[in-house]
Amino acid sequence: MFKILLIICLIGAGYYLYQHPELLSKARDLPQQTGLIENSTEVYKWQDADGNWQITDKPPADDISYKKLKYHHDANVMPSITEQKQKK
């Protein structure tokens, strides 16, 4: 009896998701929004022969020193309002 009830519930849930596909896209984004999946990019920062700074997704040649940086996609890159008021 329990197995039949479980199968009916699963079929009902599947039919509901079939009728509301927008819920699937929300469910796919949930691990990134909750922080379960790290949402960051690793980049390499180095200076070329002319002294210009370069930031790339691949490290430079072996003879060039570089820094490995990690940028989080959910980080705020804009200064906060309180910081702007303090500068004035």
N, C-alpha and C positions, 0 to 999 in steps of 0.2 A: 504494500500500500504506500509506504514511504517513497519508494522509487518512482511510482506512478505520479505521485504528487510533485516530486522533484522535477520530473520530466515536464509536467504541465507548466510549472513555474518557469523553467528554462525556455520553453517554447513561447510562453507569454512575454518574457523579457526580450527574447529575440524579435518577436513581432513588434513590440513597443519601440525597440531601437530601429527596426526597419521603417517604422512610421515617422520617427524623429531622428534623422541622420545627423542633425546638428549636435546632438549629444555625443556622438562618437568623436567628432573633432575636438570638443571640449575635453573629453576623456583622454585623448592623445596628448593634449597640451598640459594636462594636470601634473605629471612628474616634473616637468621643467618649472612650472609655476611654484610648486611646493619645495623645490630645491633638492629633490631626490636625484635628479640628473644634473651634473655640473654643467652650467651654461657659460663656458669661457673659451677663449681662443689664445693659443700660444703664439707669440711673435718674437722676432729677433731684431734688436736695435744695434746698429753699428755705423761707423763713419767710413765713407769711401775715401779714395785717394785725394779728392779735392777738399775734404773736410766737411762734406754735406752728410747730414744724418739720414740714414736709410732705415726703414722699418718694413720687414718682409715676413712672409710666413715660412720661409726656408732659411737656414743659417747660411752665412756667406762662406767664401772659400776658406780653406784650412788655416791660412796664414793671417786672417783678420780676426781680431778679438771682438766679441759681441756680448750683449746682455740678453738673457732670455726673460721675456716679460709675459705675464698672463693677464689678459683683459677679461673681466666679467661683463657679460652682456646686460646684466641687470643693474650695473653700477651707474650712479648718477654722475654725468660729466658736466653738468651745469652747476655753477656756484649757487649756494643757497641764498635766500633773500637776506638772512641775517648777516652773512659774509659781505654782501654788497653794501649794506648799510654801514658796516664798520669801516669800510674803505673810504667813505666820503668824509 
